[in-house]
């Protein structure tokens, strides 16, 4: 997958990967439809950071969820 291109499919892929890595229990809380391509670069940065880490502290998890929340469509 070429994540250098902004696309709905890439947004969906990154969100699903982030949810899987963070083991998000409330799957409805973070949906690809909540995000659009305008926030693509920010979402990609979060995606890359999440994939690099093996585990997350509760504070890191909270910060990531808050950051994703700030990127949601208004």
Beta strands, then each sheet from edge to edge (+ up, - down):
end
